[in-house]
Amino acid sequence: MADKYANITATIFNIQRFSVHDGPGIRTSVFMKGCHLRCKWCHNPESWEQMPEIAFYPDKCRKCDICAEVCLYDASVVIGKQVTVQEVITEVKKDEIFYANSGGGLTVTGGEPYFQSEFTLALLNLAKENGLHTCVETSGAVAFELLEQSAKVTDIFLYDIKDTASDRHKAYTGVSNELIIENLMKLDKLGVTITLRCTIIPGINDDDAHFKNLGALAEKLKNVTHIDIQPYHSMGTAKAVAIGKKPWDASVPLADKEQVEQWAQQLRKYTSTPINIS
Ligand code: SF4
């Protein structure tokens, strides 16, 4: 069976070992390239395009002019490489001992893992054949069949809910949220375990109506074990500049601990679903 998947390839931009924010325990997160959305606040803009890109960091450049060959100072870096499913599984399995002790495993994230769906499905299948715990993080803006096909080989879906207001969702991510909510309801009916992941951006979606709708949504679902609140951070800005993309020019203030705890309390008014702060 393994041979069926092993040679399928995709472009990824990172394999992060010892990840502790992408599902339970110690995990290895595989970052896929390609995304259907264009969230203004995206912290991984280097994931948007499927093809490899060059990131340039002028502060590291020593103007040595040999970067056509190879940059010795990491000022010019190629983001994205082609890998096979087997290569990724071999890398992920290096930390099996840590997964066993912590309840961790593999997380497929991105970007949108289902942008390169054949690879993601193959990776999840081969991971399961190797006895690995699996999480997949998705925007949900994908054909439901892909979520359904992964359900048997995915232990936890990390499902992003970016905004419950559809117009605002479209304005800030490029797509409306109807399909995302519809897919979430259908996924819940399959009985799979779901974590809702909600990035909260001060001044954009931190209003009471959003928390109320989010709480109501969680109350309707039977298989959501908890909600992750993820405060906006601005790490995507420098990365966007490095790959020649226009960074988001909104001057969004960063939330402090107290503010994030207030959001959690606000959400608790509307749902009994446990809330984690990332
Ligand atoms: S879905 Fe995720 S990776 Fe895609 S643009 Fe939005 S934040 Fe970025």
Residues whose N, C-alpha, C, O or C-beta is under 5 A from the ligand:
A	BS01	SF4	C35 L37 R38 C39 C42 H43 N44 S47 G110 G111 E112 S139
